[in-house]
Amino acid sequence: MISILIVDDEPLARSRLNRLLKEIDGVEVGGEARDGLQALEKIREQAFDLVILDIEMPRMNGLEAAREIVATSDQPPAIVYCTAYDQYAIEAFDANAVAYLLKPVARPELEKAIVSAQRLSHLQIKRLADAQAAPSIRISEKDSVARLPLADIYYFRSEAKSVVAGLQDSREVVVSYSLQQLEDRFTDHFLRLHRNTLINKSELVAIKQSADGVKFAVLKNIETQFPISRRCLSSVKSFLSS
């Protein structure tokens, strides 16, 4: 019997999931929570095999809760997101999701998610989380999706309507994030040089000035020199001096 925790701030949504789950053999609803913080409290008190999480909730949202659940549990439950919004899908799978369901969820999709969760043992879920603990980002190339360590990325640069990551092998791959999202998410690893450029802090070695007074960032492993805007110059100098 699979024990499930339902986490959603809307009582009607919890009630609907509860009703659907009662129609599925081999599962039981072991508890309900109205937000991420209450979910953490429930998990400390009781073991669950699966947590069905909404994402947009007060106090602690589903993405934050999932990361905390997996990081603090010796035997973490599988995570399935159930939300009304599809824009969180990439970030959800970055946060160890087994499945991502859109509301209003139908019983067949819910059953598929439970089957996927059953295939993963607690140890496999923990290993998945550990593998994703090193800073990395999801990239898409052709028909495949891969996880790329941040250490392999020299820079992020916006061009036209997309953002590309510059890699060690001189390739550039398109990423599904804006520069602002990348800066906010990886502020410990990347530094803003210009409105269209972030560079890996570990690669920055110097600032050079051209004959016409333009400042450039020099990176240790690539020849490209990136212009630094006047707005960003002080923060770049501060980082180098530290």
HURAWO-V468770 format. One record per residue. RES is the residue in three letters. OMEGA is omega in whole degrees, -180 to 180 (* if undefined). NEAR is the number of other ideal C-beta (glycine too) atoms within 10 Angstrom. D_CENTER is the distance of its C-alpha to the mean C-alpha in Angstrom with 2 decimals. Layout:
RES_OMEGA_NEAR_D_CENTER / RES_OMEGA_NEAR_D_CENTER
This chain:
MET_179_9_30.24 / ILE_178_17_26.49 / SER_-173_16_25.81 / ILE_172_25_23.20 / LEU_177_23_21.83 / ILE_-179_25_21.30 / VAL_-179_32_19.20 / ASP_-179_26_19.89 / ASP_-179_18_21.62 / GLU_-180_14_24.01 / PRO_-179_10_26.98 / LEU_179_8_27.82 / ALA_178_20_24.43 / ARG_-179_19_24.79 / SER_-179_13_28.34 / ARG_178_17_27.58 / LEU_179_23_25.06 / ASN_-179_13_27.64 / ARG_179_11_30.31 / LEU_-178_17_28.48 / LEU_179_20_27.61 / LYS_180_10_31.29 / GLU_-176_10_32.24 / ILE_-179_14_30.27 / ASP_173_6_32.13 / GLY_178_8_30.82 / VAL_174_21_28.39 / GLU_176_12_28.99 / VAL_-177_17_27.27 / GLY_180_17_27.38 / GLY_177_18_26.15 / GLU_177_19_24.54 / ALA_-175_23_22.57 / ARG_176_18_22.22 / ASP_-176_18_18.99 / GLY_-179_26_16.41 / LEU_178_16_18.99 / GLN_177_19_21.66 / ALA_179_28_19.52 / LEU_178_19_19.17 / GLU_-180_12_22.92 / LYS_-177_17_23.69 / ILE_176_22_21.81 / ARG_-177_9_23.75 / GLU_-170_8_26.92 / GLN_178_11_26.46 / ALA_176_13_24.79 / PHE_177_23_22.87 / ASP_-174_20_21.97 / LEU_174_24_19.48 / VAL_175_28_17.63 / ILE_-169_30_17.35 / LEU_163_26_15.08 / ASP_180_27_15.34 / ILE_-178_24_12.52 / GLU_-180_14_14.79 / MET_178_24_16.97 / PRO_177_10_18.96 / ARG_176_12_18.72 / MET_-177_16_15.30 / ASN_-174_18_12.96 / GLY_179_29_11.56 / LEU_178_21_7.88 / GLU_-179_16_9.63 / ALA_-178_27_12.23 / ALA_180_27_10.46 / ARG_-179_18_9.20 / GLU_180_16_12.76 / ILE_-177_26_14.46 / VAL_-177_22_13.39 / ALA_-173_13_14.02 / THR_-177_11_17.37 / SER_174_18_18.81 / ASP_176_7_21.22 / GLN_-174_12_21.06 / PRO_175_22_17.72 / PRO_172_25_17.93 / ALA_-178_28_16.10 / ILE_172_28_13.56 / VAL_177_23_14.36 / TYR_177_27_13.11 / CYS_-171_25_16.09 / THR_179_23_15.81 / ALA_-172_12_18.00 / TYR_-178_12_15.42 / ASP_-176_9_13.99 / GLN_-179_9_11.96 / TYR_-170_19_8.84 / ALA_-178_15_9.08 / ILE_-180_16_6.76 / GLU_180_17_3.66 / ALA_179_22_5.92 / PHE_171_18_6.63 / ASP_-178_18_3.73 / ALA_170_22_5.09 / ASN_180_21_8.42 / ALA_172_22_9.90 / VAL_180_22_13.43 / ALA_-178_21_14.10 / TYR_-176_19_13.35 / LEU_177_18_16.61 / LEU_177_14_17.91 / LYS_-6_14_20.63 / PRO_-175_10_23.47 / VAL_177_18_22.60 / ALA_-176_11_25.52 / ARG_-180_12_26.85 / PRO_179_8_26.51 / GLU_178_15_22.75 / LEU_179_21_22.48 / GLU_178_16_24.72 / LYS_180_13_22.72 / ALA_180_22_19.56 / ILE_177_22_21.81 / VAL_178_11_23.27 / SER_179_15_19.94 / ALA_-179_22_19.26 / GLN_-177_15_22.81 / ARG_-179_9_22.34 / LEU_173_19_19.93 / SER_176_11_21.71 / HIS_-179_15_20.46 / LEU_179_10_20.79 / GLN_178_11_18.74 / ILE_179_21_15.81 / LYS_179_18_16.24 / ARG_176_12_16.55 / LEU_179_16_13.35 / ALA_-179_19_11.56 / ASP_180_11_13.87 / ALA_-178_11_13.28 / GLN_-177_17_9.57 / ALA_177_11_10.74 / ALA_-178_10_12.05 / PRO_-177_13_10.17 / SER_-179_18_9.12 / ILE_177_22_7.80 / ARG_174_16_8.42 / ILE_177_18_11.90 / SER_176_13_14.51 / GLU_-178_11_18.15 / LYS_-177_5_20.91 / ASP_-176_5_20.29 / SER_176_7_17.73 / VAL_-178_12_14.00 / ALA_176_11_13.25 / ARG_-175_13_10.98 / LEU_178_16_12.56 / PRO_179_10_13.11 / LEU_-180_17_13.17 / ALA_-179_14_16.77 / ASP_-177_14_17.74 / ILE_179_26_16.94 / TYR_-177_22_19.88 / TYR_167_22_18.97 / PHE_-178_25_17.19 / ARG_177_20_19.85 / SER_176_17_20.22 / GLU_-175_10_23.05 / ALA_-178_6_24.45 / LYS_-179_5_21.67 / SER_176_11_18.95 / VAL_179_20_17.07 / VAL_174_17_17.76 / ALA_177_23_16.76 / GLY_-172_23_19.94 / LEU_-178_16_20.09 / GLN_-177_11_22.64 / ASP_177_6_24.71 / SER_175_9_25.26 / ARG_169_10_23.15 / GLU_179_14_20.98 / VAL_-180_15_18.16 / VAL_177_12_16.65 / VAL_-174_21_12.95 / SER_180_15_11.54 / TYR_171_18_10.85 / SER_177_13_13.71 / LEU_-180_19_15.05 / GLN_177_13_14.73 / GLN_179_13_11.00 / LEU_179_22_10.86 / GLU_-180_16_13.58 / ASP_-174_10_12.16 / ARG_-174_15_8.87 / PHE_-177_20_10.93 / THR_179_12_14.27 / ASP_-173_8_15.45 / HIS_-176_17_15.36 / PHE_-175_22_16.40 / LEU_180_24_19.44 / ARG_175_21_20.56 / LEU_-169_24_23.89 / HIS_180_18_24.50 / ARG_-180_11_23.18 / ASN_-176_15_22.13 / THR_167_21_21.15 / LEU_177_25_18.81 / ILE_176_26_19.92 / ASN_-177_21_18.81 / LYS_-177_15_20.67 / SER_-178_15_21.95 / GLU_-175_19_23.74 / LEU_-179_18_25.63 / VAL_-176_11_29.27 / ALA_171_11_31.47 / ILE_176_16_32.33 / LYS_-180_11_35.20 / GLN_178_10_37.33 / SER_-179_10_38.96 / ALA_180_5_42.59 / ASP_172_5_41.77 / GLY_180_6_39.71 / VAL_179_13_36.14 / LYS_179_19_33.75 / PHE_174_16_31.49 / ALA_178_25_28.81 / VAL_178_15_29.80 / LEU_-170_20_27.27 / LYS_-173_10_28.67 / ASN_176_10_27.69 / ILE_-176_16_28.15 / GLU_-178_6_31.15 / THR_176_14_29.45 / GLN_-172_16_30.04 / PHE_178_21_27.79 / PRO_179_14_29.56 / ILE_179_25_28.67 / SER_179_15_29.26 / ARG_180_9_31.60 / ARG_-176_10_29.02 / CYS_-172_18_26.69 / LEU_-177_14_29.57 / SER_-180_10_30.03 / SER_177_13_26.45 / VAL_177_20_26.71 / LYS_-180_13_30.09 / SER_179_10_28.89 / PHE_-180_11_26.17 / LEU_-178_14_28.82 / SER_-180_6_31.36 / SER_*_5_29.13
